[in-house]
């Protein structure tokens, strides 16, 4: 079949007319330009399939780069997000390439996220590990990021008490409620007990 017409439909997207106009495909200009094809070129089924696959890959890659301008992503997290617009194979291929060129780096991402969760959210190590894995970080990389943290859970629990539970340790019932809140936050029993005792002493 022959490419008989190309019409711009929006932005850099073009509609290519094939043959007598019985078939129209949508493709971005960059993919078409790099293909070496032109209006009047003959194209067979295999070439057409390859052209459409390249166009899909480029479209997904552009979306991935757009996402990365907003914030960092873990590789698995980005694949999942891209799967909303394409198949998993294409999404994985795009993200693997971004990993190769250094635009996506799970180890650096995990280290930054772990530090932020400890410093700003006062999450304990166990919760940080869970949060990183929920974002698609491999367990070994997540454990490495958590192990590199300089803060201890006791310090974080005490900081959280000072920040959110000041004056809520006045009696046994209040202390029990506060301890339960810290446990739900992810702190272990021993850490909760030590932190509540220390904060109670500070208040008294």
C-alpha positions as CSV (number, residue, x, y, z in Angstrom):
1,X,0.0,0.0,0.0
2,X,1.1,3.6,-0.4
3,X,1.1,6.6,1.9
4,X,-1.1,9.0,0.0
5,X,-1.6,11.9,2.4
6,X,-0.5,13.4,5.7
7,X,-2.7,15.8,7.6
8,X,-1.8,17.6,10.9
9,X,-4.6,17.0,13.4
10,X,-3.2,18.5,16.6
11,X,0.2,19.6,17.9
12,X,2.8,17.3,16.3
13,X,0.3,14.5,15.6
14,X,-0.5,13.7,12.0
15,X,-3.1,11.5,10.3
16,X,-1.5,9.4,7.5
17,X,-3.9,8.2,4.8
18,X,-3.0,4.9,3.2
19,X,-4.0,3.7,-0.2
20,X,-7.3,5.1,-1.5
21,X,-8.2,6.5,1.9
22,X,-9.7,3.3,3.3
23,X,-7.2,3.3,6.2
24,X,-5.9,6.2,8.3
25,X,-3.3,6.0,11.1
26,X,-2.3,8.6,13.7
27,X,1.4,9.1,14.2
28,X,3.7,11.8,15.6
29,X,5.8,13.9,13.2
30,X,9.1,12.9,14.7
31,X,8.4,9.2,14.3
32,X,7.3,9.7,10.7
33,X,10.3,11.9,9.8
34,X,12.8,9.4,11.3
35,X,11.2,6.5,9.5
36,X,12.5,7.7,6.1
37,X,9.0,7.3,4.7
38,X,7.3,10.1,2.8
39,X,4.0,10.8,1.0
40,X,4.1,8.5,-1.9
41,X,6.2,5.8,-0.2
42,X,5.1,2.2,-0.3
43,X,4.7,0.5,3.0
44,X,3.9,-3.1,3.8
45,X,2.3,-4.7,6.8
46,X,5.5,-5.3,8.7
47,X,6.7,-1.8,8.1
48,X,3.4,-0.4,9.3
49,X,3.4,-2.5,12.4
50,X,7.0,-1.3,13.2
51,X,6.0,2.3,12.6
52,X,3.1,2.1,15.0
53,X,5.1,0.4,17.7
54,X,7.8,3.1,17.4
55,X,5.1,5.8,17.6
56,X,3.6,4.2,20.7
57,X,7.0,3.9,22.4
58,X,7.8,7.5,21.7
59,X,4.4,8.6,23.0
60,X,4.9,6.7,26.2
61,X,8.5,7.9,26.6
62,X,7.3,11.5,26.2
63,X,4.7,11.0,28.9
64,X,7.3,9.4,31.2
65,X,9.6,12.4,30.8
66,X,6.7,14.7,31.5
67,X,6.0,12.8,34.8
68,X,9.6,13.1,35.8
69,X,9.6,16.8,35.4
70,X,7.1,16.9,38.3
71,X,8.9,14.5,40.7
72,X,11.1,11.4,41.0
73,X,9.7,8.0,40.5
74,X,10.8,4.5,41.3
75,X,11.1,2.3,38.3
76,X,8.2,0.0,39.3
77,X,6.0,3.0,40.3
78,X,6.6,4.7,36.9
79,X,5.8,1.5,35.0
80,X,2.5,1.1,36.9
81,X,1.6,4.7,36.1
82,X,2.4,4.3,32.4
83,X,0.4,1.2,32.2
84,X,-2.7,3.4,32.4
85,X,-2.0,4.5,28.9
86,X,-0.2,1.5,27.3
87,X,0.6,-2.2,27.7
88,X,3.1,-3.3,30.4
89,X,5.7,-4.4,27.8
90,X,6.0,-1.0,26.3
91,X,5.9,0.7,29.7
92,X,8.7,-1.6,31.0
93,X,10.8,-1.0,27.9
94,X,10.5,2.8,28.3
95,X,11.4,2.7,32.0
96,X,14.3,0.3,31.4
97,X,15.8,2.8,28.9
98,X,15.3,5.7,31.3
99,X,17.1,3.6,34.0
100,X,20.0,3.0,31.5
101,X,20.5,6.7,30.9
102,X,20.2,7.6,34.6
103,X,16.9,9.4,34.6
104,X,15.4,6.8,36.8
105,X,17.5,5.4,39.7
106,X,15.9,3.3,42.3
107,X,18.8,3.3,44.7
108,X,19.1,7.2,44.7
109,X,15.3,7.5,44.8
110,X,15.1,5.2,47.8
111,X,17.8,7.0,49.7
112,X,16.1,10.4,49.2
113,X,12.6,9.1,50.0
114,X,13.8,7.4,53.2
115,X,15.6,10.5,54.4
116,X,12.5,12.7,53.7
117,X,10.1,10.3,55.4
118,X,12.3,10.2,58.5
119,X,13.1,13.9,58.6
120,X,9.7,15.4,57.7
121,X,7.1,12.8,58.5
122,X,9.0,11.2,61.4
123,X,8.3,7.7,60.1
124,X,10.0,4.8,61.9
125,X,12.3,2.5,60.0
126,X,9.8,-0.3,59.7
127,X,7.2,2.0,58.1
128,X,9.8,3.5,55.8
129,X,10.7,0.1,54.6
130,X,7.0,-0.7,53.9
131,X,6.4,2.6,52.1
132,X,9.4,2.1,49.8
133,X,8.4,-1.4,48.9
134,X,4.9,-0.2,48.2
135,X,6.4,2.2,45.7
136,X,8.0,-0.8,43.9
137,X,11.5,-0.6,45.4
138,X,13.2,-3.9,45.6
139,X,13.5,-5.1,49.3
140,X,17.3,-5.2,49.3
141,X,17.5,-1.6,48.0
142,X,14.9,-0.5,50.5
143,X,16.7,-2.1,53.4
144,X,19.9,-0.4,52.3
145,X,18.3,3.0,52.2
146,X,16.8,2.4,55.7
147,X,20.1,1.2,57.1
148,X,21.8,4.4,55.9
149,X,19.5,6.6,58.0
150,X,21.3,8.3,60.9
151,X,18.2,8.8,63.1
152,X,16.9,6.1,65.4
153,X,13.2,5.2,66.0
154,X,13.3,6.4,69.6
155,X,14.4,9.9,68.5
156,X,11.7,10.0,65.9
157,X,9.0,8.9,68.3
158,X,10.1,11.5,70.9
159,X,10.1,14.2,68.2
160,X,6.6,13.1,67.1
161,X,5.4,13.2,70.7
162,X,6.7,16.8,71.1
163,X,5.1,17.8,67.8
164,X,1.7,16.3,67.9
165,X,1.0,15.0,71.5
166,X,2.3,17.8,73.7
167,X,0.2,18.0,76.9
168,X,-1.5,14.7,76.0
169,X,0.3,12.6,78.7
170,X,-1.4,14.0,81.8
171,X,-2.7,10.7,83.1
172,X,-2.6,6.9,82.4
173,X,-5.6,7.0,80.1
174,X,-4.1,9.8,78.0
175,X,-0.7,8.1,77.9
176,X,-2.4,4.8,76.8
177,X,-4.2,6.6,73.9
178,X,-1.0,8.3,72.8
179,X,1.0,5.1,73.0
180,X,-1.7,3.4,70.8
181,X,-1.4,6.3,68.3
182,X,2.4,5.8,68.1
183,X,1.9,2.1,67.6
184,X,-0.5,2.7,64.7
185,X,2.1,5.1,63.3
186,X,4.5,2.1,63.0
187,X,6.7,2.3,66.1
188,X,7.5,-0.9,68.0
189,X,6.3,-1.5,71.6
190,X,9.7,-0.9,73.2
191,X,10.2,2.3,71.3
192,X,6.8,3.6,72.2
193,X,7.2,2.8,75.9
194,X,10.6,4.5,76.1
195,X,9.4,7.6,74.2
196,X,6.3,8.0,76.3
197,X,8.2,7.7,79.5
198,X,10.8,10.2,78.3
199,X,8.1,12.7,77.2
200,X,6.2,12.3,80.4
201,X,9.3,13.1,82.4
202,X,9.9,16.2,80.2
203,X,6.3,17.4,80.8
204,X,6.5,16.9,84.5
